[in-house]
């Protein structure tokens, strides 16, 4: 419950600060830069270093990759058929394709399935969502914001992405234990991600001109909260014949709200900021309702 309250407070704080005029218009850019260069790398080093991969959770790790691929395929086609601009298409692929499998996902797993299944959420987040964001996510953000990019340029872009660098560092450091003070520092730096990200998103929320983004907003949230996880459910249970609580929790994680950090990356690349802000701002509270029905459906 505390996490949910924090989400609401930070989002509303950002919305309020933008109305008071006490913070400069450049506030989101500064907050986003801090998140990308400090908060995300700290979380990557902390969690990837401690991660214990389990071969039986391969479907869990694959979940985010499949959902993102489905989003790319779907909205890539929709963008062409409906003549959407590149900014809108890129925003939909990135934000609808990645779920908030950590800050929202972990508390929801604990609430609906029990603390003993939190490991599934960590696998889904670190081997799935975070790695997708650091590779395919940054590729999509760059491609749809710049119009075109060569493979060498893309490789350099990914290699220079601070969270990806932190990911590589975390893998190299896995054999070495971290002293307690290092863990404390990483936890405190990583803990800044969600508050700052939601303040940034709230700061940029604009409810005027909703009619212009109603269709892409509805389609993006429909994929993230319903169509994407439903397709994954059919693939895992009907096609692959996978059963058990691990699969149920994995599908439950697939139904989480849009990933806050994916929204920050999209906004940082100027991919339809208003649409991105609304997808995150509406998607999170809406997911509290849809997740109840997903749990009922899975159980």
C-alpha positions as CSV (number, residue, x, y, z in Angstrom):
1,X,0.0,0.0,0.0
2,X,2.9,2.4,0.8
3,X,4.3,2.0,-2.7
4,X,0.9,2.8,-4.3
5,X,0.5,5.9,-2.1
6,X,4.0,7.0,-3.1
7,X,3.2,6.6,-6.8
8,X,0.1,8.8,-6.4
9,X,1.9,11.5,-4.3
10,X,4.9,11.8,-6.7
11,X,2.7,12.0,-9.7
12,X,0.4,14.6,-8.1
13,X,3.5,16.5,-6.8
14,X,4.9,16.8,-10.4
15,X,1.5,17.9,-11.6
16,X,1.2,20.6,-8.9
17,X,4.8,21.9,-9.3
18,X,4.2,22.4,-13.0
19,X,1.2,24.6,-12.2
20,X,2.9,26.8,-9.6
21,X,5.7,28.0,-11.8
22,X,8.2,27.6,-9.0
23,X,10.2,25.1,-11.0
24,X,11.7,25.9,-14.4
25,X,10.4,24.4,-17.6
26,X,13.7,22.5,-17.9
27,X,12.9,20.5,-14.7
28,X,11.9,17.2,-16.5
29,X,15.1,17.3,-18.6
30,X,17.2,17.6,-15.4
31,X,15.3,14.9,-13.6
32,X,15.5,12.6,-16.5
33,X,19.2,13.1,-16.9
34,X,19.7,12.2,-13.2
35,X,17.6,9.1,-13.6
36,X,19.4,7.8,-16.7
37,X,22.9,8.6,-15.4
38,X,22.6,7.8,-11.7
39,X,19.4,6.1,-10.6
40,X,19.1,3.4,-13.3
41,X,22.8,2.4,-13.2
42,X,22.7,2.1,-9.5
43,X,19.8,-0.3,-9.6
44,X,21.4,-2.3,-12.4
45,X,24.6,-2.8,-10.5
46,X,22.8,-3.7,-7.3
47,X,20.2,-6.2,-8.7
48,X,22.1,-7.8,-11.5
49,X,25.0,-8.5,-9.2
50,X,22.8,-10.4,-6.8
51,X,20.7,-12.1,-9.4
52,X,20.7,-15.9,-9.3
53,X,19.4,-17.1,-12.8
54,X,17.3,-20.2,-12.8
55,X,16.8,-22.2,-16.0
56,X,13.3,-23.1,-15.0
57,X,12.3,-19.5,-15.2
58,X,13.3,-19.1,-18.9
59,X,9.6,-18.3,-19.8
60,X,9.6,-15.6,-17.2
61,X,12.8,-14.0,-18.6
62,X,11.4,-14.3,-22.1
63,X,8.1,-12.5,-21.2
64,X,9.3,-8.9,-21.6
65,X,11.1,-9.7,-24.9
66,X,8.0,-11.3,-26.4
67,X,5.7,-8.4,-25.3
68,X,8.1,-5.8,-26.7
69,X,8.4,-7.7,-29.9
70,X,4.6,-7.9,-30.2
71,X,4.3,-4.2,-29.5
72,X,6.9,-3.4,-32.2
73,X,5.1,-5.6,-34.7
74,X,1.6,-4.3,-33.9
75,X,2.3,-0.6,-33.6
76,X,4.8,-0.7,-36.5
77,X,1.9,-2.0,-38.7
78,X,-0.7,0.4,-37.1
79,X,1.6,3.3,-37.7
80,X,1.9,2.6,-41.4
81,X,-1.8,1.7,-41.9
82,X,-3.0,4.8,-40.0
83,X,-0.3,7.1,-41.2
84,X,0.9,7.9,-37.7
85,X,3.9,10.1,-37.3
86,X,7.2,8.5,-36.2
87,X,7.1,10.1,-32.8
88,X,3.7,8.6,-32.0
89,X,4.6,5.1,-33.3
90,X,7.9,5.1,-31.4
91,X,6.2,6.2,-28.2
92,X,3.6,3.4,-28.5
93,X,6.1,0.7,-29.2
94,X,8.3,1.7,-26.3
95,X,5.8,2.5,-23.6
96,X,3.1,-0.1,-24.5
97,X,5.8,-2.7,-24.9
98,X,7.4,-2.5,-21.5
99,X,5.7,-3.0,-18.1
100,X,6.4,-1.8,-14.7
101,X,7.6,-5.2,-13.4
102,X,9.5,-3.8,-10.4
103,X,8.0,-0.9,-8.4
104,X,4.4,-1.8,-9.2
105,X,4.9,-5.5,-10.1
106,X,6.7,-6.7,-7.0
107,X,4.2,-5.3,-4.5
108,X,1.4,-6.6,-6.6
109,X,2.9,-10.1,-6.7
110,X,3.3,-10.0,-2.9
111,X,-0.2,-8.9,-2.4
112,X,-1.9,-11.4,-4.8
113,X,0.4,-14.4,-4.7
114,X,2.6,-14.1,-1.7
115,X,6.2,-13.0,-0.8
116,X,7.6,-16.4,-1.8
117,X,7.0,-15.6,-5.5
118,X,8.9,-12.2,-5.5
119,X,11.9,-14.0,-7.2
120,X,9.8,-14.5,-10.3
121,X,9.2,-10.7,-10.5
122,X,12.9,-10.0,-10.1
123,X,13.8,-12.4,-13.0
124,X,11.0,-10.8,-15.1
125,X,12.3,-7.3,-14.3
126,X,16.1,-7.8,-14.5
127,X,16.5,-10.4,-17.2
128,X,13.5,-9.1,-19.1
129,X,12.3,-5.6,-18.8
130,X,15.6,-3.9,-17.9
131,X,17.6,-5.7,-20.5
132,X,15.0,-5.0,-23.2
133,X,15.0,-1.3,-22.3
134,X,18.8,-1.2,-22.4
135,X,19.0,-2.7,-25.8
136,X,15.9,-2.9,-28.0
137,X,14.3,0.0,-26.1
138,X,17.2,2.4,-26.7
139,X,17.3,1.3,-30.4
140,X,13.6,2.0,-30.9
141,X,13.8,5.4,-29.1
142,X,16.8,6.4,-31.2
143,X,15.4,5.1,-34.5
144,X,12.0,6.7,-34.2
145,X,13.4,10.0,-33.0
146,X,16.2,10.4,-35.5
147,X,14.5,8.9,-38.6
148,X,17.4,6.6,-39.5
149,X,20.6,5.3,-37.9
150,X,23.4,3.1,-39.1
151,X,24.3,-0.1,-37.2
152,X,27.7,1.3,-36.0
153,X,25.9,4.4,-34.7
154,X,23.3,2.3,-33.0
155,X,26.0,0.1,-31.4
156,X,27.7,3.3,-30.1
157,X,24.4,4.6,-28.8
158,X,23.6,1.4,-26.8
159,X,27.3,1.2,-25.6
160,X,27.1,4.7,-24.3
161,X,23.7,4.3,-22.6
162,X,24.6,4.6,-18.9
163,X,22.3,1.8,-17.7
164,X,23.7,-0.6,-20.3
165,X,27.2,0.3,-19.2
166,X,26.1,-0.4,-15.6
167,X,24.6,-3.7,-16.7
168,X,27.9,-4.8,-18.2
169,X,29.8,-3.7,-15.1
170,X,27.4,-5.6,-12.9
171,X,28.0,-8.8,-14.9
172,X,31.8,-8.4,-14.6
173,X,31.5,-7.7,-10.9
174,X,29.3,-10.7,-10.1
175,X,32.2,-12.9,-8.8
176,X,33.1,-10.3,-6.2
177,X,31.1,-9.6,-3.1
178,X,30.0,-6.1,-2.4
179,X,30.8,-4.6,1.0
180,X,27.7,-3.4,3.0
181,X,28.4,0.2,2.5
182,X,28.4,-0.2,-1.3
183,X,25.0,-1.9,-1.1
184,X,23.7,0.9,1.0
185,X,24.8,3.5,-1.4
186,X,23.4,1.7,-4.4
187,X,20.1,1.2,-2.7
188,X,19.8,4.9,-1.8
189,X,20.8,6.1,-5.2
190,X,18.5,3.5,-6.9
191,X,15.7,4.5,-4.6
192,X,15.5,7.9,-6.2
193,X,14.3,6.4,-9.5
194,X,10.6,6.1,-8.9
195,X,10.0,9.4,-7.1
196,X,11.9,11.5,-9.6
197,X,10.5,9.6,-12.6
198,X,6.9,10.1,-11.5
199,X,7.5,13.8,-10.6
200,X,9.0,14.2,-14.1
201,X,6.0,12.5,-15.7
202,X,3.5,14.5,-13.6
203,X,5.3,17.7,-14.4
204,X,4.6,17.1,-18.1
205,X,1.0,15.9,-17.8
206,X,-1.3,18.0,-19.9
207,X,-5.0,17.2,-20.0
208,X,-5.8,19.7,-22.7
209,X,-6.0,18.4,-26.3
210,X,-7.0,14.9,-25.1
211,X,-9.0,14.3,-28.2
212,X,-5.9,14.4,-30.4
213,X,-4.3,11.5,-28.5
214,X,-7.4,9.6,-27.4
215,X,-7.0,6.9,-30.1
216,X,-3.3,6.1,-29.6
217,X,-3.7,6.4,-25.8
218,X,-6.5,3.8,-25.8
219,X,-4.7,1.5,-28.2
220,X,-1.5,1.7,-26.2
221,X,-3.1,0.9,-22.9
222,X,-5.3,-1.8,-24.4
223,X,-2.2,-3.6,-25.6
224,X,-0.3,-3.2,-22.4
225,X,-3.1,-4.1,-20.0
226,X,-5.1,-6.6,-22.0
227,X,-4.1,-7.7,-25.5
228,X,-0.4,-8.2,-24.8
229,X,-0.7,-10.4,-21.7
230,X,-3.7,-12.2,-23.2
231,X,-1.6,-13.2,-26.2
232,X,1.3,-14.3,-23.9
233,X,-1.2,-16.3,-21.8
234,X,-2.4,-18.1,-25.0
235,X,1.2,-18.8,-26.1
236,X,2.4,-20.1,-22.8
237,X,-0.6,-22.2,-21.8
238,X,-2.3,-23.3,-25.0
239,X,0.7,-23.5,-27.4
240,X,3.5,-24.4,-25.0
241,X,1.3,-26.2,-22.5
242,X,3.0,-24.5,-19.6
243,X,1.2,-24.6,-16.2
244,X,1.8,-23.8,-12.6
245,X,2.1,-20.8,-10.4
246,X,5.3,-19.6,-12.0
247,X,3.5,-19.2,-15.3
248,X,0.6,-17.5,-13.7
249,X,2.8,-15.0,-11.9
250,X,4.7,-14.4,-15.1
251,X,1.5,-13.6,-17.0
252,X,0.4,-11.4,-14.1
253,X,3.7,-9.5,-14.4
254,X,3.0,-9.1,-18.2
255,X,-0.2,-7.3,-17.3
256,X,1.5,-4.5,-15.3
257,X,1.1,-0.8,-16.1
258,X,3.5,0.9,-18.6
259,X,7.1,1.1,-17.4
260,X,7.9,4.5,-15.9
261,X,11.5,4.3,-17.1
262,X,10.5,3.5,-20.6
263,X,8.4,6.6,-20.5
264,X,11.4,8.7,-19.3
265,X,13.5,7.3,-22.2
266,X,10.7,8.1,-24.7
267,X,10.3,11.7,-23.4
268,X,14.1,12.1,-23.3
269,X,14.0,11.3,-27.1
270,X,11.0,13.6,-27.6
271,X,8.7,10.8,-28.6
272,X,5.2,12.4,-28.2
273,X,5.7,13.5,-24.5
274,X,2.0,14.2,-23.9
275,X,1.0,10.8,-25.0
276,X,3.7,9.1,-23.0
277,X,2.8,11.1,-19.9
278,X,-0.9,10.1,-20.2
279,X,-0.1,6.5,-20.8
280,X,2.0,6.3,-17.6
281,X,-0.3,8.7,-15.6
282,X,-3.5,6.9,-16.5
283,X,-2.0,3.4,-17.0
284,X,-0.8,3.0,-13.4
285,X,-4.0,3.7,-11.5
286,X,-6.0,1.8,-14.2
287,X,-3.8,-1.2,-13.8
288,X,-4.9,-1.5,-10.1
289,X,-8.3,-2.4,-11.4
290,X,-7.3,-4.6,-14.4
291,X,-4.8,-6.6,-12.2
292,X,-7.6,-7.6,-9.9
293,X,-9.4,-9.2,-12.8
294,X,-6.2,-10.7,-14.2
295,X,-5.7,-12.4,-10.8
296,X,-9.3,-13.7,-10.8
297,X,-8.8,-15.0,-14.3
298,X,-5.5,-16.7,-13.6
299,X,-6.6,-18.3,-10.4
